Amino acid sequence: MIKKKISQFLLLLILSFSILSNAKATEECFEDLSRSVFKFNMAFDNMILEPVAKGYNKLPEQIKKGTSNFTSNISTFLSIPNTLLQGNFKQFGHATGSVIVNTSIGILGFFNPAEKIGLKPHKEDVGQTLAKYGIGSGCYFVLPILGPTTVRDSFGLLADTYIDPFAHITLRENELFGVSGNSLDYYSVRGTNAIDFRSDNLISFESLEKNSIDLYSSLKSVYLQNRENKINNSDSSQAEWENLDN
């Protein structure tokens, strides 16, 4: 009975995904709800994330750089299976080589010797992989805390936790090459990555907020353009939103 219900749920999920993914990214799934969630996210940012990011920015530059390198190295783990699924063997080599070099010689990724020897992997996720296979983005909406997304990218977020080696050994608490962790490790790294991202964009967000007639629409535009750049492996996508459009 349980297996039957799970199968029915998965079938419904796949069917819903197939239908909604035919919509364009510029279309809204449920704009009124998304705008309400957006207001909640902005309140969370104003009360918690932004103050923490400002405090983080006061840390010595070497500590900030090391932390950024560490979380970036962890993020690259997800690129390994995705570049392979995309058939991009050059980037598969860059991602794999970068993780190996930075995790070992770079002391768990706090240093980035891989970049100095020419290894520069693109950050790839399941959402980008699905796009490479011609899956449409589907309509746009906003998730609590996680922020902007589309039908395809939200499905990709869930799938990421199944193919990401780091999620495999932390969130799912499985052992890989003798290494294991727990969900606290996973969320700690993800939270640190969010703070690092927010601290890099303090000025850009303030500028966007001041100059936008409708901040919701402006961030939607920035998000969709950023995702398009990443799918196309544009160099501008590697800036991770550090230059938000005014």
DAHUFEN-V829912 format. One record per backbone hydrogen bond with DSSP energy under -1.0 kcal/mol. CO is the residue of the C=O (numbers start at 1). NH is the residue of the N-H. E is the energy in kcal/mol with one decimal. If there is no record, write none. Layout:
BEGIN
co:CO nh:NH e:E
co:CO nh:NH e:E
END
This chain:
BEGIN
co:1 nh:5 e:-2.1
co:2 nh:6 e:-2.4
co:3 nh:7 e:-2.4
co:4 nh:8 e:-2.3
co:5 nh:9 e:-2.4
co:6 nh:10 e:-2.7
co:7 nh:11 e:-2.4
co:8 nh:12 e:-2.3
co:9 nh:13 e:-2.6
co:10 nh:14 e:-2.7
co:11 nh:15 e:-2.4
co:12 nh:16 e:-2.7
co:13 nh:17 e:-2.5
co:14 nh:18 e:-2.5
co:15 nh:19 e:-2.1
co:16 nh:20 e:-2.9
co:17 nh:21 e:-2.2
co:19 nh:22 e:-1.2
co:20 nh:23 e:-1.5
co:23 nh:138 e:-1.3
co:24 nh:27 e:-1.4
co:27 nh:140 e:-3.2
co:30 nh:34 e:-2.3
co:31 nh:35 e:-2.8
co:32 nh:36 e:-1.6
co:33 nh:37 e:-2.5
co:34 nh:38 e:-2.6
co:35 nh:39 e:-1.9
co:36 nh:40 e:-1.8
co:37 nh:41 e:-2.7
co:38 nh:42 e:-2.4
co:39 nh:43 e:-2.1
co:40 nh:44 e:-2.4
co:41 nh:45 e:-2.5
co:42 nh:46 e:-2.7
co:43 nh:47 e:-2.3
co:44 nh:48 e:-2.4
co:44 nh:49 e:-1.4
co:45 nh:50 e:-3.2
co:48 nh:52 e:-2.1
co:49 nh:53 e:-2.6
co:50 nh:54 e:-2.4
co:51 nh:55 e:-2.0
co:52 nh:56 e:-2.5
co:53 nh:57 e:-1.9
co:56 nh:59 e:-1.6
co:60 nh:64 e:-2.1
co:61 nh:65 e:-2.8
co:62 nh:66 e:-2.2
co:63 nh:67 e:-2.5
co:64 nh:68 e:-2.6
co:65 nh:69 e:-2.5
co:66 nh:70 e:-2.3
co:67 nh:71 e:-2.5
co:68 nh:72 e:-2.1
co:69 nh:73 e:-2.2
co:70 nh:74 e:-2.0
co:71 nh:75 e:-2.1
co:72 nh:76 e:-1.5
co:74 nh:77 e:-1.1
co:78 nh:82 e:-1.2
co:79 nh:83 e:-2.8
co:80 nh:84 e:-1.4
co:81 nh:85 e:-2.3
co:82 nh:86 e:-1.8
co:83 nh:88 e:-2.2
co:87 nh:89 e:-1.3
co:88 nh:92 e:-2.0
co:89 nh:93 e:-1.9
co:90 nh:94 e:-1.9
co:91 nh:95 e:-2.9
co:92 nh:96 e:-2.5
co:93 nh:97 e:-2.5
co:94 nh:98 e:-2.5
co:95 nh:99 e:-2.2
co:96 nh:100 e:-2.3
co:97 nh:101 e:-2.7
co:98 nh:102 e:-2.7
co:99 nh:103 e:-2.2
co:100 nh:104 e:-1.6
co:101 nh:105 e:-1.1
co:101 nh:106 e:-1.9
co:102 nh:109 e:-2.1
co:103 nh:108 e:-2.4
co:104 nh:107 e:-1.3
co:106 nh:111 e:-1.9
co:107 nh:110 e:-1.6
co:114 nh:119 e:-2.7
co:115 nh:118 e:-1.4
co:125 nh:129 e:-2.0
co:126 nh:130 e:-3.0
co:127 nh:131 e:-1.6
co:128 nh:132 e:-1.9
co:129 nh:133 e:-1.2
co:130 nh:135 e:-2.5
co:131 nh:134 e:-1.8
co:137 nh:152 e:-2.6
co:139 nh:151 e:-1.3
co:140 nh:29 e:-2.2
co:141 nh:149 e:-2.1
co:143 nh:147 e:-2.0
co:144 nh:146 e:-3.2
co:147 nh:143 e:-2.9
co:149 nh:141 e:-2.2
co:150 nh:154 e:-2.7
co:151 nh:155 e:-1.9
co:152 nh:156 e:-2.1
co:153 nh:157 e:-2.1
co:154 nh:158 e:-1.4
co:155 nh:159 e:-2.1
co:156 nh:160 e:-2.6
co:159 nh:162 e:-1.7
co:159 nh:163 e:-1.2
co:160 nh:164 e:-2.2
co:164 nh:168 e:-2.2
co:165 nh:169 e:-1.6
co:166 nh:170 e:-1.0
co:167 nh:172 e:-2.5
co:168 nh:174 e:-2.1
co:169 nh:181 e:-2.6
co:176 nh:179 e:-1.7
co:179 nh:176 e:-2.6
co:182 nh:186 e:-1.5
co:183 nh:187 e:-2.6
co:184 nh:188 e:-2.0
co:185 nh:189 e:-2.0
co:186 nh:190 e:-2.3
co:187 nh:191 e:-2.5
co:188 nh:192 e:-2.3
co:189 nh:193 e:-2.3
co:190 nh:194 e:-1.9
co:191 nh:195 e:-2.1
co:192 nh:196 e:-2.5
co:193 nh:197 e:-2.4
co:194 nh:198 e:-2.6
co:195 nh:199 e:-2.5
co:196 nh:200 e:-1.6
co:201 nh:205 e:-2.8
co:202 nh:206 e:-1.9
co:203 nh:207 e:-2.5
co:204 nh:208 e:-2.4
co:205 nh:209 e:-2.6
co:206 nh:210 e:-2.0
co:207 nh:211 e:-2.1
co:208 nh:212 e:-1.1
co:214 nh:218 e:-2.1
co:215 nh:219 e:-2.6
co:216 nh:220 e:-1.8
co:217 nh:221 e:-2.3
co:218 nh:222 e:-2.2
co:219 nh:223 e:-2.6
co:220 nh:224 e:-2.5
co:221 nh:225 e:-2.2
co:222 nh:226 e:-2.4
co:223 nh:227 e:-2.5
co:224 nh:228 e:-2.1
co:225 nh:229 e:-2.4
co:226 nh:230 e:-2.1
co:227 nh:231 e:-2.4
co:228 nh:232 e:-1.9
co:229 nh:234 e:-3.2
co:230 nh:233 e:-1.2
co:234 nh:237 e:-1.4
co:235 nh:238 e:-1.3
co:236 nh:239 e:-1.1
co:237 nh:240 e:-1.4
co:239 nh:242 e:-1.2
END
